Amino acid sequence: MPDGPERRLHVVSFRLTDTEAAHVDAAAAAMRTPRSRQDWCRAAALHLAKTKVPAPPPPRQNPARRLPKADTRALAAVLGQLGKIGSNVNQIARIANSTKCLPEEAVLRRAAAEIADAACQVRRVLEGIHGD
């Protein structure tokens, strides 16, 4: 391999606030040969690494995971019920399409009542969420 400049293969990225970015841009522009933000940050990091590397900040503590709220559990239960109802409606539709006749009215009323009950439960949960 030829003795050329070493290729940069490692990427280091970080975010800056507007104020921090303005400071970096001003420092980069103030040099005898103005540099880009990326080039100035690379030079500053390498300069510090050759002299003294400051200690990294302590890691942030993430809050402990909490159990889902009651409303989340209630909505999950309703979602399960809606899945079962949807399955029943699909079975009714399949039978109706294959036999070319609708099921008894009582079966349809029972499915409609289950759907109305699930909708009522969702409304109660949502009212509890927005009522606080």
VOGU-3710 file (C-alpha; in Angstrom, 3 decimals, decimal comma):
1> mpdgperrlh> 0,000/0,000/0,000  1,397/3,449/-0,838  2,599/5,741/1,929  -0,186/8,301/1,571  -2,308/9,982/4,194  -4,110/7,609/6,507  -7,814/7,184/5,683  -10,364/8,280/8,243  -12,660/5,306/8,801  -14,196/6,100/12,188
11> vvsfrltdte> -17,189/8,383/12,643  -17,796/10,419/15,782  -20,984/12,446/15,962  -22,511/14,628/18,637  -25,188/17,273/18,927  -24,725/20,925/19,825  -27,113/23,543/21,101  -27,493/26,701/19,017  -25,186/28,536/21,431  -22,534/25,800/21,348
21> aahvdaaaaa> -22,642/25,683/17,540  -22,224/29,468/17,391  -19,150/29,257/19,670  -17,620/26,492/17,557  -18,319/28,392/14,319  -16,798/31,585/15,742  -13,680/29,742/16,935  -13,298/28,008/13,570  -13,676/31,298/11,667  -11,199/33,116/13,950
31> mrtprsrqdw> -8,278/30,877/12,997  -5,588/32,102/10,569  -6,853/29,577/8,084  -10,634/29,321/8,661  -11,867/25,771/9,144  -15,205/24,045/8,846  -17,070/23,163/12,007  -16,221/19,462/11,552  -12,526/20,133/10,916  -12,241/22,493/13,894
41> craaalhlak> -13,916/19,954/16,225  -11,579/17,199/14,964  -8,519/19,398/15,529  -9,693/20,477/18,990  -10,440/16,888/20,026  -7,072/15,631/18,805  -5,271/18,532/20,503  -6,974/17,752/23,821  -6,351/14,027/23,420  -2,627/14,661/23,091
51> tkvpappppr> -2,506/16,735/26,260  -5,153/15,954/28,827  -8,439/14,191/28,311  -11,152/15,523/30,630  -13,166/12,968/32,559  -16,441/12,105/30,866  -19,627/13,272/32,568  -21,309/10,685/34,785  -23,864/8,558/32,943  -27,452/9,663/33,177
61> qnparrlpka> -29,696/7,473/35,255  -32,753/6,408/33,326  -35,926/6,314/35,409  -37,083/2,887/36,484  -39,667/1,337/34,209  -43,123/1,737/35,586  -46,023/-0,644/35,296  -48,616/0,412/32,762  -51,335/2,661/34,099  -54,757/1,191/34,689
71> dtralaavlg> -56,123/2,922/31,583  -53,454/1,255/29,419  -54,337/-2,156/30,816  -58,045/-1,458/30,271  -57,465/-0,410/26,671  -55,359/-3,533/26,082  -58,221/-5,686/27,400  -60,710/-3,902/25,144  -58,355/-4,354/22,199  -58,347/-8,094/22,868
81> qlgkigsnvn> -62,146/-8,136/22,966  -62,313/-6,200/19,703  -60,032/-8,787/18,094  -62,386/-11,582/19,127  -65,392/-9,638/17,875  -63,649/-9,021/14,563  -63,005/-12,734/14,244  -66,704/-13,438/14,882  -67,754/-10,871/12,271  -65,389/-12,481/9,732
91> qiarianstk> -66,921/-15,899/10,433  -70,413/-14,473/9,977  -69,406/-12,848/6,682  -67,752/-16,053/5,432  -70,854/-18,118/6,181  -73,125/-15,489/4,641  -71,017/-15,407/1,464  -70,779/-19,188/1,109  -74,440/-19,952/1,882  -75,855/-16,793/0,301
101> clpeeavlrr> -78,033/-16,222/3,362  -77,578/-14,180/6,511  -77,372/-15,781/9,947  -80,235/-15,501/12,379  -81,085/-12,054/13,615  -80,183/-13,039/17,180  -76,575/-13,792/16,144  -76,262/-10,406/14,443  -77,792/-8,603/17,429  -75,377/-10,373/19,789
111> aaaeiadaac> -72,387/-9,272/17,659  -73,726/-5,686/17,524  -74,160/-5,680/21,318  -70,562/-6,861/21,832  -69,299/-4,088/19,567  -71,402/-1,469/21,391  -70,129/-2,760/24,762  -66,501/-2,536/23,650  -67,063/1,002/22,320  -68,619/1,984/25,654
121> qvrrvlegih> -65,606/0,616/27,551  -63,232/2,582/25,333  -65,254/5,768/25,935  -65,139/5,219/29,727  -61,381/4,719/29,684  -60,831/7,766/27,480  -63,085/9,899/29,674  -60,981/8,813/32,652  -57,800/9,846/30,841  -59,091/13,247/29,767
131> gd> -61,156/13,839/32,898  -58,074/14,108/35,167
//
